[in-house]
Amino acid sequence: MEVKDTNGAILNNGDSVRVTKDLKVKGTSRTLKRGEVVKNIKLIPDPENIECRLGKATIVIKTCFIKKA
């Protein structure tokens, strides 16, 4: 299974990605700003999503809103 970002680059566990759009995080008051870098991503069985940690919280981001950093 290949997981790709918006540009078609293949993502791997531990990669860093950049957010391409402001995203509100459900369940918190936090917003991921465009251009923010998320480090150490984790791939999950769904190729449309990735998992990452922001502080103590684990969140899932759609791959259509990220690009490889």
Biotite code that builds the C-alpha atoms (Angstrom):
import biotite.structure as struc

atoms = struc.array([
    struc.Atom([0.000, 0.000, 0.000], chain_id="A", res_id=1, res_name="MET", atom_name="CA", element="C"),
    struc.Atom([1.384, 3.396, -1.008], chain_id="A", res_id=2, res_name="GLU", atom_name="CA", element="C"),
    struc.Atom([0.383, 6.570, 0.772], chain_id="A", res_id=3, res_name="VAL", atom_name="CA", element="C"),
    struc.Atom([0.866, 9.743, -1.290], chain_id="A", res_id=4, res_name="LYS", atom_name="CA", element="C"),
    struc.Atom([0.652, 13.451, -0.473], chain_id="A", res_id=5, res_name="ASP", atom_name="CA", element="C"),
    struc.Atom([-1.023, 16.139, -2.599], chain_id="A", res_id=6, res_name="THR", atom_name="CA", element="C"),
    struc.Atom([1.936, 16.286, -4.995], chain_id="A", res_id=7, res_name="ASN", atom_name="CA", element="C"),
    struc.Atom([2.108, 12.508, -5.448], chain_id="A", res_id=8, res_name="GLY", atom_name="CA", element="C"),
    struc.Atom([5.235, 11.976, -3.321], chain_id="A", res_id=9, res_name="ALA", atom_name="CA", element="C"),
    struc.Atom([5.248, 8.664, -1.452], chain_id="A", res_id=10, res_name="ILE", atom_name="CA", element="C"),
    struc.Atom([5.132, 9.007, 2.342], chain_id="A", res_id=11, res_name="LEU", atom_name="CA", element="C"),
    struc.Atom([6.873, 6.712, 4.842], chain_id="A", res_id=12, res_name="ASN", atom_name="CA", element="C"),
    struc.Atom([6.732, 6.279, 8.620], chain_id="A", res_id=13, res_name="ASN", atom_name="CA", element="C"),
    struc.Atom([8.789, 8.967, 10.358], chain_id="A", res_id=14, res_name="GLY", atom_name="CA", element="C"),
    struc.Atom([8.595, 11.544, 7.533], chain_id="A", res_id=15, res_name="ASP", atom_name="CA", element="C"),
    struc.Atom([7.939, 15.226, 8.123], chain_id="A", res_id=16, res_name="SER", atom_name="CA", element="C"),
    struc.Atom([5.056, 16.870, 6.300], chain_id="A", res_id=17, res_name="VAL", atom_name="CA", element="C"),
    struc.Atom([3.858, 20.450, 5.778], chain_id="A", res_id=18, res_name="ARG", atom_name="CA", element="C"),
    struc.Atom([0.191, 21.455, 6.088], chain_id="A", res_id=19, res_name="VAL", atom_name="CA", element="C"),
    struc.Atom([-1.152, 23.110, 2.909], chain_id="A", res_id=20, res_name="THR", atom_name="CA", element="C"),
    struc.Atom([-4.352, 24.595, 4.386], chain_id="A", res_id=21, res_name="LYS", atom_name="CA", element="C"),
    struc.Atom([-5.513, 25.946, 7.758], chain_id="A", res_id=22, res_name="ASP", atom_name="CA", element="C"),
    struc.Atom([-7.176, 23.030, 9.551], chain_id="A", res_id=23, res_name="LEU", atom_name="CA", element="C"),
    struc.Atom([-9.269, 23.115, 12.712], chain_id="A", res_id=24, res_name="LYS", atom_name="CA", element="C"),
    struc.Atom([-8.587, 20.148, 14.991], chain_id="A", res_id=25, res_name="VAL", atom_name="CA", element="C"),
    struc.Atom([-11.840, 18.616, 16.223], chain_id="A", res_id=26, res_name="LYS", atom_name="CA", element="C"),
    struc.Atom([-12.180, 18.333, 19.972], chain_id="A", res_id=27, res_name="GLY", atom_name="CA", element="C"),
    struc.Atom([-9.633, 21.084, 20.698], chain_id="A", res_id=28, res_name="THR", atom_name="CA", element="C"),
    struc.Atom([-9.315, 24.815, 20.252], chain_id="A", res_id=29, res_name="SER", atom_name="CA", element="C"),
    struc.Atom([-6.144, 24.334, 18.197], chain_id="A", res_id=30, res_name="ARG", atom_name="CA", element="C"),
    struc.Atom([-5.798, 25.193, 14.511], chain_id="A", res_id=31, res_name="THR", atom_name="CA", element="C"),
    struc.Atom([-3.047, 23.833, 12.286], chain_id="A", res_id=32, res_name="LEU", atom_name="CA", element="C"),
    struc.Atom([-1.815, 26.808, 10.277], chain_id="A", res_id=33, res_name="LYS", atom_name="CA", element="C"),
    struc.Atom([-0.829, 26.615, 6.616], chain_id="A", res_id=34, res_name="ARG", atom_name="CA", element="C"),
    struc.Atom([2.904, 25.890, 6.365], chain_id="A", res_id=35, res_name="GLY", atom_name="CA", element="C"),
    struc.Atom([3.203, 24.272, 9.797], chain_id="A", res_id=36, res_name="GLU", atom_name="CA", element="C"),
    struc.Atom([5.520, 21.253, 9.821], chain_id="A", res_id=37, res_name="VAL", atom_name="CA", element="C"),
    struc.Atom([4.389, 18.018, 11.477], chain_id="A", res_id=38, res_name="VAL", atom_name="CA", element="C"),
    struc.Atom([7.248, 15.630, 12.269], chain_id="A", res_id=39, res_name="LYS", atom_name="CA", element="C"),
    struc.Atom([7.395, 11.865, 12.695], chain_id="A", res_id=40, res_name="ASN", atom_name="CA", element="C"),
    struc.Atom([4.158, 10.801, 10.994], chain_id="A", res_id=41, res_name="ILE", atom_name="CA", element="C"),
    struc.Atom([2.755, 7.284, 11.287], chain_id="A", res_id=42, res_name="LYS", atom_name="CA", element="C"),
    struc.Atom([1.010, 5.495, 8.433], chain_id="A", res_id=43, res_name="LEU", atom_name="CA", element="C"),
    struc.Atom([-2.266, 3.729, 9.199], chain_id="A", res_id=44, res_name="ILE", atom_name="CA", element="C"),
    struc.Atom([-4.135, 1.090, 7.143], chain_id="A", res_id=45, res_name="PRO", atom_name="CA", element="C"),
    struc.Atom([-6.273, 3.784, 5.462], chain_id="A", res_id=46, res_name="ASP", atom_name="CA", element="C"),
    struc.Atom([-4.201, 5.280, 2.565], chain_id="A", res_id=47, res_name="PRO", atom_name="CA", element="C"),
    struc.Atom([-6.246, 8.527, 2.688], chain_id="A", res_id=48, res_name="GLU", atom_name="CA", element="C"),
    struc.Atom([-5.098, 9.431, 6.244], chain_id="A", res_id=49, res_name="ASN", atom_name="CA", element="C"),
    struc.Atom([-1.952, 9.665, 8.378], chain_id="A", res_id=50, res_name="ILE", atom_name="CA", element="C"),
    struc.Atom([-1.547, 9.783, 12.137], chain_id="A", res_id=51, res_name="GLU", atom_name="CA", element="C"),
    struc.Atom([0.709, 12.159, 14.069], chain_id="A", res_id=52, res_name="CYS", atom_name="CA", element="C"),
    struc.Atom([1.243, 13.586, 17.525], chain_id="A", res_id=53, res_name="ARG", atom_name="CA", element="C"),
    struc.Atom([0.740, 17.231, 18.456], chain_id="A", res_id=54, res_name="LEU", atom_name="CA", element="C"),
    struc.Atom([1.913, 17.667, 22.005], chain_id="A", res_id=55, res_name="GLY", atom_name="CA", element="C"),
    struc.Atom([0.184, 14.922, 23.975], chain_id="A", res_id=56, res_name="LYS", atom_name="CA", element="C"),
    struc.Atom([-2.672, 14.452, 21.496], chain_id="A", res_id=57, res_name="ALA", atom_name="CA", element="C"),
    struc.Atom([-2.672, 12.024, 18.564], chain_id="A", res_id=58, res_name="THR", atom_name="CA", element="C"),
    struc.Atom([-4.530, 13.306, 15.519], chain_id="A", res_id=59, res_name="ILE", atom_name="CA", element="C"),
    struc.Atom([-5.395, 12.007, 12.050], chain_id="A", res_id=60, res_name="VAL", atom_name="CA", element="C"),
    struc.Atom([-4.854, 14.224, 8.994], chain_id="A", res_id=61, res_name="ILE", atom_name="CA", element="C"),
    struc.Atom([-6.146, 13.619, 5.470], chain_id="A", res_id=62, res_name="LYS", atom_name="CA", element="C"),
    struc.Atom([-3.341, 13.241, 2.930], chain_id="A", res_id=63, res_name="THR", atom_name="CA", element="C"),
    struc.Atom([-5.009, 15.738, 0.576], chain_id="A", res_id=64, res_name="CYS", atom_name="CA", element="C"),
    struc.Atom([-4.018, 18.547, 3.003], chain_id="A", res_id=65, res_name="PHE", atom_name="CA", element="C"),
    struc.Atom([-0.304, 17.745, 3.379], chain_id="A", res_id=66, res_name="ILE", atom_name="CA", element="C"),
    struc.Atom([2.875, 17.709, 1.323], chain_id="A", res_id=67, res_name="LYS", atom_name="CA", element="C"),
    struc.Atom([6.224, 16.124, 2.104], chain_id="A", res_id=68, res_name="LYS", atom_name="CA", element="C"),
    struc.Atom([8.653, 18.514, 3.804], chain_id="A", res_id=69, res_name="ALA", atom_name="CA", element="C"),
])
